[in-house]
């Protein structure tokens, strides 16, 4: 297949046999996240997004100031063009923020599974036979990653399924109308519906989207577009995800401590300090974890 005209060094994708990658350490904002816990990585991503949007605003303002100084009577940068791309950047970063929250959940489970592998019986692991065999097998491979990294967590029932299999607890319980967290649960379900609309419909609200939002108690105008810049909408979604990332991690660590204490008290399990180090490495320090009788 001929190469694009004027791009003699560009090899067409259909002629390639490799996906281009770069080490995370080589990407400035990602390099700083390598040694962070799952929740710290998520919050760092939100801070990066906020800095990015502020940077766009500052560049436009600096161009306006420079233009006024050079030619007070001339035409400055077009506000319409700025608003167009500023809005596009905010919409895309909102989608990225919601996706990053799902990654937070996934990374938390992978880290927790690595730490608890010796304490969770293989029969507790749901999935096909291969998953159970991997869980029971010995070796240095990251079987926890193989088991959990392909799962999708934009449905809260799936989150509950994994926490239940690992530590015997559920947080969200979407069908439980008496759950004290129900307002938060409904809000998170709406956020994941926003993700669906942004990802699959380019932000355009279809009849199906409108019905799903309505079932959660939210009004959404059919045929209009989700607008993160309207009434601080993108900001409040990020605020919710930031708060839930902290609350979820605290809940997960508290329940993990209860699970390990039960295994120690009622099943005679010896709590290896290496498991504690793994928990702290992937999820962070917590008083309830530190108080356990580690050996």
MODELLER restraints for C-alpha pairs under 7 A, 6 or more apart:
rsr = mdl.restraints
at = mdl.atoms
rsr.add(forms.Gaussian(group=physical.xy_distance, feature=features.Distance(at['CA:3:A'], at['CA:10:A']), mean=6.62, stdev=0.5))
rsr.add(forms.Gaussian(group=physical.xy_distance, feature=features.Distance(at['CA:3:A'], at['CA:11:A']), mean=6.32, stdev=0.5))
rsr.add(forms.Gaussian(group=physical.xy_distance, feature=features.Distance(at['CA:3:A'], at['CA:12:A']), mean=6.30, stdev=0.5))
rsr.add(forms.Gaussian(group=physical.xy_distance, feature=features.Distance(at['CA:24:A'], at['CA:30:A']), mean=5.63, stdev=0.5))
rsr.add(forms.Gaussian(group=physical.xy_distance, feature=features.Distance(at['CA:24:A'], at['CA:31:A']), mean=5.55, stdev=0.5))
rsr.add(forms.Gaussian(group=physical.xy_distance, feature=features.Distance(at['CA:25:A'], at['CA:31:A']), mean=4.09, stdev=0.5))
rsr.add(forms.Gaussian(group=physical.xy_distance, feature=features.Distance(at['CA:33:A'], at['CA:41:A']), mean=5.61, stdev=0.5))
rsr.add(forms.Gaussian(group=physical.xy_distance, feature=features.Distance(at['CA:37:A'], at['CA:281:A']), mean=6.26, stdev=0.5))
rsr.add(forms.Gaussian(group=physical.xy_distance, feature=features.Distance(at['CA:37:A'], at['CA:282:A']), mean=4.73, stdev=0.5))
rsr.add(forms.Gaussian(group=physical.xy_distance, feature=features.Distance(at['CA:37:A'], at['CA:283:A']), mean=5.26, stdev=0.5))
rsr.add(forms.Gaussian(group=physical.xy_distance, feature=features.Distance(at['CA:37:A'], at['CA:284:A']), mean=6.12, stdev=0.5))
rsr.add(forms.Gaussian(group=physical.xy_distance, feature=features.Distance(at['CA:38:A'], at['CA:104:A']), mean=5.46, stdev=0.5))
rsr.add(forms.Gaussian(group=physical.xy_distance, feature=features.Distance(at['CA:38:A'], at['CA:107:A']), mean=5.90, stdev=0.5))
rsr.add(forms.Gaussian(group=physical.xy_distance, feature=features.Distance(at['CA:38:A'], at['CA:108:A']), mean=5.79, stdev=0.5))
rsr.add(forms.Gaussian(group=physical.xy_distance, feature=features.Distance(at['CA:38:A'], at['CA:282:A']), mean=6.08, stdev=0.5))
rsr.add(forms.Gaussian(group=physical.xy_distance, feature=features.Distance(at['CA:38:A'], at['CA:283:A']), mean=6.02, stdev=0.5))
rsr.add(forms.Gaussian(group=physical.xy_distance, feature=features.Distance(at['CA:39:A'], at['CA:104:A']), mean=6.21, stdev=0.5))
rsr.add(forms.Gaussian(group=physical.xy_distance, feature=features.Distance(at['CA:39:A'], at['CA:245:A']), mean=6.15, stdev=0.5))
rsr.add(forms.Gaussian(group=physical.xy_distance, feature=features.Distance(at['CA:39:A'], at['CA:246:A']), mean=6.94, stdev=0.5))
rsr.add(forms.Gaussian(group=physical.xy_distance, feature=features.Distance(at['CA:42:A'], at['CA:100:A']), mean=6.27, stdev=0.5))
rsr.add(forms.Gaussian(group=physical.xy_distance, feature=features.Distance(at['CA:42:A'], at['CA:101:A']), mean=6.63, stdev=0.5))
rsr.add(forms.Gaussian(group=physical.xy_distance, feature=features.Distance(at['CA:42:A'], at['CA:104:A']), mean=6.15, stdev=0.5))
rsr.add(forms.Gaussian(group=physical.xy_distance, feature=features.Distance(at['CA:43:A'], at['CA:242:A']), mean=6.64, stdev=0.5))
rsr.add(forms.Gaussian(group=physical.xy_distance, feature=features.Distance(at['CA:46:A'], at['CA:97:A']), mean=6.60, stdev=0.5))
rsr.add(forms.Gaussian(group=physical.xy_distance, feature=features.Distance(at['CA:49:A'], at['CA:93:A']), mean=6.46, stdev=0.5))
rsr.add(forms.Gaussian(group=physical.xy_distance, feature=features.Distance(at['CA:63:A'], at['CA:77:A']), mean=6.82, stdev=0.5))
rsr.add(forms.Gaussian(group=physical.xy_distance, feature=features.Distance(at['CA:64:A'], at['CA:76:A']), mean=5.84, stdev=0.5))
rsr.add(forms.Gaussian(group=physical.xy_distance, feature=features.Distance(at['CA:64:A'], at['CA:77:A']), mean=6.38, stdev=0.5))
rsr.add(forms.Gaussian(group=physical.xy_distance, feature=features.Distance(at['CA:67:A'], at['CA:76:A']), mean=5.73, stdev=0.5))
rsr.add(forms.Gaussian(group=physical.xy_distance, feature=features.Distance(at['CA:87:A'], at['CA:229:A']), mean=6.74, stdev=0.5))
rsr.add(forms.Gaussian(group=physical.xy_distance, feature=features.Distance(at['CA:90:A'], at['CA:228:A']), mean=6.39, stdev=0.5))
rsr.add(forms.Gaussian(group=physical.xy_distance, feature=features.Distance(at['CA:91:A'], at['CA:228:A']), mean=5.94, stdev=0.5))
rsr.add(forms.Gaussian(group=physical.xy_distance, feature=features.Distance(at['CA:94:A'], at['CA:234:A']), mean=6.27, stdev=0.5))
rsr.add(forms.Gaussian(group=physical.xy_distance, feature=features.Distance(at['CA:95:A'], at['CA:195:A']), mean=5.83, stdev=0.5))
rsr.add(forms.Gaussian(group=physical.xy_distance, feature=features.Distance(at['CA:95:A'], at['CA:198:A']), mean=6.49, stdev=0.5))
rsr.add(forms.Gaussian(group=physical.xy_distance, feature=features.Distance(at['CA:98:A'], at['CA:195:A']), mean=6.44, stdev=0.5))
rsr.add(forms.Gaussian(group=physical.xy_distance, feature=features.Distance(at['CA:101:A'], at['CA:241:A']), mean=6.88, stdev=0.5))
rsr.add(forms.Gaussian(group=physical.xy_distance, feature=features.Distance(at['CA:102:A'], at['CA:153:A']), mean=5.84, stdev=0.5))
rsr.add(forms.Gaussian(group=physical.xy_distance, feature=features.Distance(at['CA:102:A'], at['CA:154:A']), mean=6.36, stdev=0.5))
rsr.add(forms.Gaussian(group=physical.xy_distance, feature=features.Distance(at['CA:106:A'], at['CA:149:A']), mean=6.38, stdev=0.5))
rsr.add(forms.Gaussian(group=physical.xy_distance, feature=features.Distance(at['CA:108:A'], at['CA:282:A']), mean=6.76, stdev=0.5))
rsr.add(forms.Gaussian(group=physical.xy_distance, feature=features.Distance(at['CA:108:A'], at['CA:283:A']), mean=6.39, stdev=0.5))
rsr.add(forms.Gaussian(group=physical.xy_distance, feature=features.Distance(at['CA:110:A'], at['CA:144:A']), mean=5.55, stdev=0.5))
rsr.add(forms.Gaussian(group=physical.xy_distance, feature=features.Distance(at['CA:110:A'], at['CA:145:A']), mean=5.60, stdev=0.5))
rsr.add(forms.Gaussian(group=physical.xy_distance, feature=features.Distance(at['CA:110:A'], at['CA:148:A']), mean=6.27, stdev=0.5))
rsr.add(forms.Gaussian(group=physical.xy_distance, feature=features.Distance(at['CA:111:A'], at['CA:279:A']), mean=6.98, stdev=0.5))
rsr.add(forms.Gaussian(group=physical.xy_distance, feature=features.Distance(at['CA:111:A'], at['CA:282:A']), mean=5.17, stdev=0.5))
rsr.add(forms.Gaussian(group=physical.xy_distance, feature=features.Distance(at['CA:112:A'], at['CA:279:A']), mean=6.25, stdev=0.5))
rsr.add(forms.Gaussian(group=physical.xy_distance, feature=features.Distance(at['CA:113:A'], at['CA:144:A']), mean=5.70, stdev=0.5))
rsr.add(forms.Gaussian(group=physical.xy_distance, feature=features.Distance(at['CA:114:A'], at['CA:144:A']), mean=5.86, stdev=0.5))
rsr.add(forms.Gaussian(group=physical.xy_distance, feature=features.Distance(at['CA:115:A'], at['CA:275:A']), mean=4.86, stdev=0.5))
rsr.add(forms.Gaussian(group=physical.xy_distance, feature=features.Distance(at['CA:115:A'], at['CA:278:A']), mean=5.27, stdev=0.5))
rsr.add(forms.Gaussian(group=physical.xy_distance, feature=features.Distance(at['CA:115:A'], at['CA:279:A']), mean=5.83, stdev=0.5))
rsr.add(forms.Gaussian(group=physical.xy_distance, feature=features.Distance(at['CA:116:A'], at['CA:275:A']), mean=6.78, stdev=0.5))
rsr.add(forms.Gaussian(group=physical.xy_distance, feature=features.Distance(at['CA:120:A'], at['CA:166:A']), mean=6.39, stdev=0.5))
rsr.add(forms.Gaussian(group=physical.xy_distance, feature=features.Distance(at['CA:122:A'], at['CA:132:A']), mean=5.76, stdev=0.5))
rsr.add(forms.Gaussian(group=physical.xy_distance, feature=features.Distance(at['CA:122:A'], at['CA:135:A']), mean=6.02, stdev=0.5))
rsr.add(forms.Gaussian(group=physical.xy_distance, feature=features.Distance(at['CA:122:A'], at['CA:136:A']), mean=5.72, stdev=0.5))
rsr.add(forms.Gaussian(group=physical.xy_distance, feature=features.Distance(at['CA:123:A'], at['CA:132:A']), mean=6.97, stdev=0.5))
rsr.add(forms.Gaussian(group=physical.xy_distance, feature=features.Distance(at['CA:124:A'], at['CA:165:A']), mean=5.54, stdev=0.5))
rsr.add(forms.Gaussian(group=physical.xy_distance, feature=features.Distance(at['CA:125:A'], at['CA:132:A']), mean=6.07, stdev=0.5))
rsr.add(forms.Gaussian(group=physical.xy_distance, feature=features.Distance(at['CA:125:A'], at['CA:165:A']), mean=5.95, stdev=0.5))
rsr.add(forms.Gaussian(group=physical.xy_distance, feature=features.Distance(at['CA:131:A'], at['CA:147:A']), mean=5.99, stdev=0.5))
rsr.add(forms.Gaussian(group=physical.xy_distance, feature=features.Distance(at['CA:134:A'], at['CA:143:A']), mean=6.00, stdev=0.5))
rsr.add(forms.Gaussian(group=physical.xy_distance, feature=features.Distance(at['CA:135:A'], at['CA:143:A']), mean=6.45, stdev=0.5))
rsr.add(forms.Gaussian(group=physical.xy_distance, feature=features.Distance(at['CA:153:A'], at['CA:159:A']), mean=5.80, stdev=0.5))
rsr.add(forms.Gaussian(group=physical.xy_distance, feature=features.Distance(at['CA:154:A'], at['CA:192:A']), mean=5.93, stdev=0.5))
rsr.add(forms.Gaussian(group=physical.xy_distance, feature=features.Distance(at['CA:156:A'], at['CA:172:A']), mean=6.38, stdev=0.5))
rsr.add(forms.Gaussian(group=physical.xy_distance, feature=features.Distance(at['CA:156:A'], at['CA:174:A']), mean=6.98, stdev=0.5))
rsr.add(forms.Gaussian(group=physical.xy_distance, feature=features.Distance(at['CA:157:A'], at['CA:173:A']), mean=6.68, stdev=0.5))
rsr.add(forms.Gaussian(group=physical.xy_distance, feature=features.Distance(at['CA:157:A'], at['CA:174:A']), mean=6.90, stdev=0.5))
rsr.add(forms.Gaussian(group=physical.xy_distance, feature=features.Distance(at['CA:160:A'], at['CA:170:A']), mean=4.81, stdev=0.5))
rsr.add(forms.Gaussian(group=physical.xy_distance, feature=features.Distance(at['CA:160:A'], at['CA:171:A']), mean=6.31, stdev=0.5))
rsr.add(forms.Gaussian(group=physical.xy_distance, feature=features.Distance(at['CA:160:A'], at['CA:172:A']), mean=6.55, stdev=0.5))
rsr.add(forms.Gaussian(group=physical.xy_distance, feature=features.Distance(at['CA:160:A'], at['CA:173:A']), mean=6.96, stdev=0.5))
rsr.add(forms.Gaussian(group=physical.xy_distance, feature=features.Distance(at['CA:163:A'], at['CA:169:A']), mean=5.81, stdev=0.5))
rsr.add(forms.Gaussian(group=physical.xy_distance, feature=features.Distance(at['CA:163:A'], at['CA:170:A']), mean=6.06, stdev=0.5))
rsr.add(forms.Gaussian(group=physical.xy_distance, feature=features.Distance(at['CA:164:A'], at['CA:170:A']), mean=5.64, stdev=0.5))
rsr.add(forms.Gaussian(group=physical.xy_distance, feature=features.Distance(at['CA:167:A'], at['CA:255:A']), mean=6.88, stdev=0.5))
rsr.add(forms.Gaussian(group=physical.xy_distance, feature=features.Distance(at['CA:167:A'], at['CA:256:A']), mean=5.94, stdev=0.5))
rsr.add(forms.Gaussian(group=physical.xy_distance, feature=features.Distance(at['CA:167:A'], at['CA:259:A']), mean=5.56, stdev=0.5))
rsr.add(forms.Gaussian(group=physical.xy_distance, feature=features.Distance(at['CA:169:A'], at['CA:255:A']), mean=6.95, stdev=0.5))
rsr.add(forms.Gaussian(group=physical.xy_distance, feature=features.Distance(at['CA:172:A'], at['CA:185:A']), mean=6.14, stdev=0.5))
rsr.add(forms.Gaussian(group=physical.xy_distance, feature=features.Distance(at['CA:174:A'], at['CA:185:A']), mean=6.58, stdev=0.5))
rsr.add(forms.Gaussian(group=physical.xy_distance, feature=features.Distance(at['CA:186:A'], at['CA:216:A']), mean=6.25, stdev=0.5))
rsr.add(forms.Gaussian(group=physical.xy_distance, feature=features.Distance(at['CA:190:A'], at['CA:213:A']), mean=6.51, stdev=0.5))
rsr.add(forms.Gaussian(group=physical.xy_distance, feature=features.Distance(at['CA:190:A'], at['CA:216:A']), mean=6.77, stdev=0.5))
rsr.add(forms.Gaussian(group=physical.xy_distance, feature=features.Distance(at['CA:197:A'], at['CA:203:A']), mean=5.07, stdev=0.5))
rsr.add(forms.Gaussian(group=physical.xy_distance, feature=features.Distance(at['CA:197:A'], at['CA:204:A']), mean=6.61, stdev=0.5))
rsr.add(forms.Gaussian(group=physical.xy_distance, feature=features.Distance(at['CA:197:A'], at['CA:205:A']), mean=6.57, stdev=0.5))
rsr.add(forms.Gaussian(group=physical.xy_distance, feature=features.Distance(at['CA:197:A'], at['CA:209:A']), mean=6.88, stdev=0.5))
rsr.add(forms.Gaussian(group=physical.xy_distance, feature=features.Distance(at['CA:203:A'], at['CA:225:A']), mean=5.14, stdev=0.5))
rsr.add(forms.Gaussian(group=physical.xy_distance, feature=features.Distance(at['CA:203:A'], at['CA:226:A']), mean=5.22, stdev=0.5))
rsr.add(forms.Gaussian(group=physical.xy_distance, feature=features.Distance(at['CA:204:A'], at['CA:223:A']), mean=5.94, stdev=0.5))
rsr.add(forms.Gaussian(group=physical.xy_distance, feature=features.Distance(at['CA:204:A'], at['CA:224:A']), mean=5.75, stdev=0.5))
rsr.add(forms.Gaussian(group=physical.xy_distance, feature=features.Distance(at['CA:204:A'], at['CA:225:A']), mean=4.42, stdev=0.5))
rsr.add(forms.Gaussian(group=physical.xy_distance, feature=features.Distance(at['CA:204:A'], at['CA:226:A']), mean=6.60, stdev=0.5))
rsr.add(forms.Gaussian(group=physical.xy_distance, feature=features.Distance(at['CA:205:A'], at['CA:221:A']), mean=6.96, stdev=0.5))
rsr.add(forms.Gaussian(group=physical.xy_distance, feature=features.Distance(at['CA:205:A'], at['CA:222:A']), mean=5.27, stdev=0.5))
rsr.add(forms.Gaussian(group=physical.xy_distance, feature=features.Distance(at['CA:205:A'], at['CA:223:A']), mean=5.20, stdev=0.5))
rsr.add(forms.Gaussian(group=physical.xy_distance, feature=features.Distance(at['CA:205:A'], at['CA:224:A']), mean=5.78, stdev=0.5))
rsr.add(forms.Gaussian(group=physical.xy_distance, feature=features.Distance(at['CA:205:A'], at['CA:225:A']), mean=5.94, stdev=0.5))
rsr.add(forms.Gaussian(group=physical.xy_distance, feature=features.Distance(at['CA:206:A'], at['CA:222:A']), mean=5.79, stdev=0.5))
rsr.add(forms.Gaussian(group=physical.xy_distance, feature=features.Distance(at['CA:206:A'], at['CA:223:A']), mean=5.98, stdev=0.5))
rsr.add(forms.Gaussian(group=physical.xy_distance, feature=features.Distance(at['CA:207:A'], at['CA:222:A']), mean=6.05, stdev=0.5))
rsr.add(forms.Gaussian(group=physical.xy_distance, feature=features.Distance(at['CA:210:A'], at['CA:220:A']), mean=5.54, stdev=0.5))
rsr.add(forms.Gaussian(group=physical.xy_distance, feature=features.Distance(at['CA:210:A'], at['CA:221:A']), mean=6.86, stdev=0.5))
rsr.add(forms.Gaussian(group=physical.xy_distance, feature=features.Distance(at['CA:210:A'], at['CA:222:A']), mean=6.04, stdev=0.5))
rsr.add(forms.Gaussian(group=physical.xy_distance, feature=features.Distance(at['CA:213:A'], at['CA:219:A']), mean=6.43, stdev=0.5))
rsr.add(forms.Gaussian(group=physical.xy_distance, feature=features.Distance(at['CA:213:A'], at['CA:220:A']), mean=6.64, stdev=0.5))
rsr.add(forms.Gaussian(group=physical.xy_distance, feature=features.Distance(at['CA:228:A'], at['CA:234:A']), mean=4.14, stdev=0.5))
rsr.add(forms.Gaussian(group=physical.xy_distance, feature=features.Distance(at['CA:253:A'], at['CA:286:A']), mean=6.72, stdev=0.5))
rsr.add(forms.Gaussian(group=physical.xy_distance, feature=features.Distance(at['CA:254:A'], at['CA:288:A']), mean=6.04, stdev=0.5))
rsr.add(forms.Gaussian(group=physical.xy_distance, feature=features.Distance(at['CA:257:A'], at['CA:288:A']), mean=5.77, stdev=0.5))
rsr.add(forms.Gaussian(group=physical.xy_distance, feature=features.Distance(at['CA:257:A'], at['CA:289:A']), mean=5.15, stdev=0.5))
rsr.add(forms.Gaussian(group=physical.xy_distance, feature=features.Distance(at['CA:261:A'], at['CA:292:A']), mean=6.74, stdev=0.5))
rsr.add(forms.Gaussian(group=physical.xy_distance, feature=features.Distance(at['CA:263:A'], at['CA:269:A']), mean=5.55, stdev=0.5))
rsr.add(forms.Gaussian(group=physical.xy_distance, feature=features.Distance(at['CA:264:A'], at['CA:270:A']), mean=6.13, stdev=0.5))
rsr.add(forms.Gaussian(group=physical.xy_distance, feature=features.Distance(at['CA:264:A'], at['CA:271:A']), mean=6.95, stdev=0.5))
rsr.add(forms.Gaussian(group=physical.xy_distance, feature=features.Distance(at['CA:271:A'], at['CA:293:A']), mean=6.76, stdev=0.5))
rsr.add(forms.Gaussian(group=physical.xy_distance, feature=features.Distance(at['CA:271:A'], at['CA:294:A']), mean=4.95, stdev=0.5))
rsr.add(forms.Gaussian(group=physical.xy_distance, feature=features.Distance(at['CA:271:A'], at['CA:295:A']), mean=5.82, stdev=0.5))
rsr.add(forms.Gaussian(group=physical.xy_distance, feature=features.Distance(at['CA:272:A'], at['CA:294:A']), mean=5.78, stdev=0.5))
rsr.add(forms.Gaussian(group=physical.xy_distance, feature=features.Distance(at['CA:272:A'], at['CA:295:A']), mean=5.29, stdev=0.5))
rsr.add(forms.Gaussian(group=physical.xy_distance, feature=features.Distance(at['CA:273:A'], at['CA:294:A']), mean=5.28, stdev=0.5))
rsr.add(forms.Gaussian(group=physical.xy_distance, feature=features.Distance(at['CA:273:A'], at['CA:295:A']), mean=5.66, stdev=0.5))
